Amino acid sequence: MIHVGKMIKAELARHPKAHTVTWFAEQLHCKRTNVYDIFNRANVDTGLLTRISRVLEHDFFHDLSENLKEDV
């Protein structure tokens, strides 16, 4: 099973150093503590995941779909 929060954290880590947790929280219009909560979630609401995908310019839905294909 994929841990979506870990995927998000890993993708943020691949971004430039200027893209910190604080920057990410500002982009999502939330507090830093909420970002750390997201990193700890195995599952993320699709609306939130859509926003995160846009902010990080990464299609997490594609990643999840590819994982589904591998599991079949």
C-alpha positions in Angstrom: 0.0 0.0 0.0 1.2 3.5 -0.9 1.7 6.0 1.9 0.5 9.2 0.2 2.0 11.5 2.9 5.4 10.0 2.4 5.1 10.5 -1.4 4.2 14.2 -0.9 7.1 14.7 1.5 9.5 13.0 -0.9 8.3 15.2 -3.8 8.7 18.4 -1.7 12.3 17.3 -0.9 13.0 17.1 -4.6 12.1 20.8 -5.1 14.6 23.7 -4.7 15.8 24.5 -1.2 13.5 27.6 -1.3 10.5 25.3 -1.3 10.5 24.6 2.5 7.7 23.3 4.6 6.9 26.9 5.4 6.7 27.8 1.7 4.5 24.7 1.1 2.1 25.6 4.0 1.8 29.1 2.6 0.9 27.7 -0.9 -1.7 25.5 0.7 -3.0 28.4 2.9 -2.5 26.4 6.1 -0.1 26.2 9.0 3.2 24.3 9.1 1.8 21.9 11.6 -0.9 20.9 9.1 1.8 20.1 6.5 3.5 17.7 9.0 0.1 16.1 9.6 -0.3 15.6 5.9 3.2 13.9 5.7 2.0 11.4 8.4 -1.2 10.5 6.6 -1.4 7.3 4.6 -4.5 8.6 2.8 -5.3 12.2 1.6 -8.6 13.6 0.5 -8.8 14.0 -3.3 -9.5 17.7 -3.1 -6.5 18.3 -1.0 -4.4 16.0 -3.1 -5.5 18.0 -6.2 -4.3 21.2 -4.5 -1.0 19.6 -3.5 -0.5 18.3 -7.0 -0.9 21.8 -8.5 1.4 23.4 -5.9 4.2 20.8 -6.4 3.5 20.4 -10.1 3.4 16.7 -9.7 0.5 14.3 -10.6 0.1 12.1 -7.5 -3.0 10.6 -9.1 -0.9 9.2 -11.9 1.5 7.7 -9.2 -1.5 6.1 -7.5 -2.9 4.7 -10.7 0.4 3.2 -11.7 0.7 1.5 -8.3 -2.8 0.1 -8.9 -1.7 -1.5 -12.2 1.4 -3.0 -10.5 -0.8 -4.6 -7.8 -3.1 -6.3 -10.3 
